[in-house]
Amino acid sequence: MKRVEIIGNKSIEADLFDIFNKMNIVKYYTKIPSVHGIGSSGPRFGDAVWPEENFILIVYCDENEAKKIMKAIKEVKSYFKDEGLKLFESELVCQV
């Protein structure tokens, strides 16, 4: 089982879910809708100076779906080269 964490700019969230639906993946997830911080794409604080915000999706899935999610992320990044979108994947070693 994999844990896939996606951090992205809110401006591309709808596009990301469109491709997930098209590929029939990411049916189950946890979403943190408003996330602030500084990454390689710059500050996102949701304020007057830095008005943009990010979101986080956390997905638990099998290896096959994790590969499809990676493919979807690469496709969306190809359309939105300047928007922040990152994927982090880890292997689950213990499940209770």
N, C-alpha and C positions, 0 to 999 in steps of 0.2 A: 504494500500500500504506500502511496505517495502523498505528501502534503505539498500542494502548489500554492504559492502566495504571489498574487499579482498586485502591483502597485501602479496606478495609472492616473493620468490627468482626467478630471471629470469631463472635459470637453470631448473625449473619445470613448467614454463609457458605453454609449448607445451603439456605436460602431462595433465595439468589442462583443457586446451581447448579440448583435445581429449575426456576426460570424459564428459565435457559439451555437446559436439556434440553427443556422444553416448547416453546421457540421454535426448537429445533434449531440453536443457535449455540454458539460457544466450544467447539469440539471439540478445539482445540489451544491450549495455553497453558503458561506457566511460572508456578509458584506459589511464593511465598516464604511459608511457613506461619506464621511468628511474627515480627511486626514491632513494634518499640517506638518511641514518639515522642509528640509533642504536636501536635495539630491543633486545628481549630476545634471539634471535639467533645470536647476535653479530653485529659488524659494517658492513655496506654496503655503501661504499663511491665511488666505481668505480675508484679508484686511484691505484697507484703502491703498496701501503701498504695494502689497503683493496679493492681488485679489484672487488668483487661481487657487483651486483646492484639488487634492487627490482623493482617491478612494482605494480601499484594499479589498480584494476578494481572496478568501481562503477556501481551497477546494481539497477534499480528500478523495482520492481516486486510485484506480489501478494504473499500472505502467503504460498500458495502451492509451488510455484517455490522457495521461500526462503528456505523451508524445503528441497527441492531437492538439492539446492546449498550446503546446510550444509552437506548433505549426500555425495555429490561429494567431498567436501573439506576433510571430514573424510577419504574417500577412498584414495585420493592422499596422505594425511599425513601418512597413514598406509604403503605406499611404500617408502616415503621419510621422515623418522623420524627425520633426522638431518638438514633438510632444513627448512628455515623459511616459514611459511604459516599461516596466521591469517585471521579470518573472524569476522567482526563487523556488527551487524544488528541493525537498529533502525526503529521505527514506524513513518510514516509520518502523522502528524496531520493536516497539511494545504497544500492544493494543489491549485496553481493559474493557 
